[in-house]
Amino acid sequence: MSGYVLRRLEPHFAEILSRYEAGEPFEAIAADHACAGSTVRRLLLGHGVILRPEKWRLKARV
């Protein structure tokens, strides 16, 4: 992982992970940390977190 924003989010990783696991979307978490949803996604992926399926993928399987 590199980048200023990722380093800034690192101390908040436990809180971000907890919120993501509770079902909050990337954008809601990102809004509280003044970054983009994709940055939150990159932080979680960088820590090896398995992401839940996106809604459009779920609809495509039905």
BAFI-3210 file (N, C-alpha, C; in Angstrom, 3 decimals, decimal comma, padded with zeros to 6 digits):
// residues 62
n [1|2|3|4|5|6|7|8|9|10|11|12|13|14|15|16|17|18|19|20|21|22|23|24|25|26|27|28|29|30|31|32|33|34|35|36|37|38|39|40|41|42|43|44|45|46|47|48|49|50|51|52|53|54|55|56|57|58|59|60|61|62]
n.u [000,833|000,473|000,643|-000,633|-003,256|-004,031|-002,128|-002,956|-005,432|-004,800|-004,445|-007,119|-008,089|-009,282|-011,771|-012,893|-012,996|-014,762|-017,117|-017,535|-017,928|-020,302|-022,048|-022,082|-021,791|-018,946|-018,868|-020,228|-018,579|-016,256|-017,020|-016,982|-014,302|-013,186|-012,435|-012,309|-014,646|-013,391|-010,860|-011,199|-011,942|-009,533|-007,868|-008,998|-008,690|-005,916|-005,307|-006,102|-008,799|-011,769|-014,050|-017,546|-020,068|-020,972|-024,014|-024,960|-023,764|-025,002|-027,633|-027,274|-026,874|-029,330]
n.v [-001,183|002,185|005,755|008,833|009,110|006,488|005,880|007,698|006,655|004,247|004,092|003,967|001,575|-000,676|000,329|001,001|-001,522|-002,822|-001,328|-001,854|-004,617|-004,619|-003,893|-001,403|000,752|001,432|004,161|005,530|005,097|006,258|008,944|009,859|009,874|011,604|010,842|008,868|006,268|004,205|004,291|003,366|000,793|-000,108|-000,022|-002,032|-004,287|-004,333|-005,264|-007,818|-008,429|-010,130|-009,124|-008,343|-009,423|-007,244|-005,411|-005,419|-007,663|-009,666|-009,427|-010,189|-012,901|-013,935]
n.w [000,000|-000,773|-000,657|000,558|001,668|002,242|004,209|006,112|006,794|007,956|010,909|011,595|010,815|012,176|013,002|010,514|009,285|011,016|010,601|007,881|007,929|009,305|007,389|006,146|003,285|001,091|000,391|002,455|004,663|003,705|003,468|006,093|006,561|004,832|002,140|-000,898|-001,825|-003,155|-002,076|000,513|-000,130|-001,320|000,951|002,575|000,881|000,746|003,235|003,061|003,324|002,605|000,301|000,322|-002,043|-004,752|-005,313|-008,000|-009,041|-007,592|-008,534|-011,180|-011,015|-010,377]
ca.u [000,000|001,186|-000,233|-000,868|-004,574|-004,007|-001,371|-003,789|-006,522|-004,261|-004,782|-008,562|-008,441|-010,194|-013,104|-013,359|-013,330|-015,966|-018,252|-017,748|-018,514|-021,672|-022,875|-022,039|-021,114|-017,672|-019,074|-020,609|-017,366|-015,331|-017,491|-016,542|-012,842|-012,812|-011,726|-013,201|-015,013|-012,383|-009,715|-011,574|-011,866|-008,106|-007,351|-009,472|-008,031|-004,509|-005,212|-006,550|-010,208|-012,597|-015,162|-018,857|-020,433|-021,683|-025,434|-025,204|-023,356|-026,053|-028,781|-026,943|-026,958|-030,727]
ca.v [000,000|003,445|006,910|009,586|008,862|005,155|005,981|008,440|005,779|003,059|004,008|003,770|000,341|-001,517|000,939|000,868|-002,934|-003,105|-000,722|-002,584|-005,915|-004,366|-003,710|-000,053|000,829|002,145|005,601|006,058|005,079|007,233|010,301|010,198|009,972|012,566|010,192|008,204|004,897|003,300|004,277|002,448|-000,543|-000,449|-000,282|-003,353|-005,287|-004,362|-006,043|-009,175|-008,605|-010,630|-008,187|-008,927|-009,186|-006,002|-005,655|-005,738|-009,051|-010,510|-009,396|-010,911|-014,342|-014,340]
ca.w [000,000|-000,767|-000,771|001,780|002,249|002,847|005,470|007,061|007,225|008,632|012,334|011,743|010,107|012,962|012,942|009,134|009,087|011,794|009,915|006,629|008,277|009,756|006,207|005,579|001,980|001,044|000,301|003,767|005,489|003,120|003,759|007,449|006,582|003,779|001,032|-001,845|-001,502|-003,714|-001,164|001,596|-000,741|-001,450|002,290|002,994|000,040|001,139|004,468|002,782|003,663|001,508|000,150|000,024|-003,448|-005,061|-005,615|-009,404|-009,263|-007,031|-009,433|-012,412|-010,763|-010,132]
c.u [000,873|000,176|-000,543|-002,193|-004,622|-003,242|-002,182|-004,921|-006,049|-004,593|-006,271|-009,037|-009,456|-011,630|-013,709|-013,788|-014,624|-017,210|-018,570|-018,412|-019,948|-022,608|-022,871|-021,323|-019,820|-017,879|-019,434|-019,402|-016,410|-015,737|-017,028|-015,037|-012,298|-011,944|-012,764|-013,507|-013,993|-011,142|-009,983|-011,477|-010,415|-007,485|-007,739|-008,794|-006,557|-004,270|-005,749|-007,991|-010,953|-013,843|-016,460|-019,213|-021,177|-023,105|-025,660|-024,786|-024,400|-027,266|-028,505|-027,069|-028,385|-031,420]
c.v [001,240|004,566|007,524|009,216|007,482|005,162|006,712|007,570|004,597|003,001|003,732|002,441|-000,503|-000,981|000,784|-000,568|-003,288|-002,545|-001,452|-003,930|-005,782|-004,055|-002,318|-000,063|001,641|003,657|006,222|006,127|006,162|008,662|010,761|010,376|010,869|011,947|009,552|006,777|003,899|003,222|003,338|001,010|-001,000|-000,763|-001,684|-004,467|-005,435|-005,158|-007,465|-009,462|-009,103|-009,764|-008,914|-008,612|-007,861|-006,339|-006,051|-007,157|-010,011|-010,574|-010,203|-012,418|-014,836|-014,676]
c.w [000,000|-000,856|000,579|002,449|002,893|004,166|006,538|007,605|008,079|010,135|012,597|011,142|010,875|012,899|011,545|008,855|009,809|011,106|008,617|006,913|008,778|008,590|005,603|004,225|002,069|001,119|001,642|004,697|005,011|003,446|005,142|007,555|005,474|002,695|000,111|-001,384|-002,014|-002,818|000,004|001,089|-000,848|-000,091|002,754|002,188|000,412|002,411|004,282|003,156|002,427|001,445|-000,152|-001,426|-003,609|-005,487|-007,061|-009,724|-008,720|-007,952|-010,707|-012,226|-010,609|-011,420]
res [m|s|g|y|v|l|r|r|l|e|p|h|f|a|e|i|l|s|r|y|e|a|g|e|p|f|e|a|i|a|a|d|h|a|c|a|g|s|t|v|r|r|l|l|l|g|h|g|v|i|l|r|p|e|k|w|r|l|k|a|r|v]
***
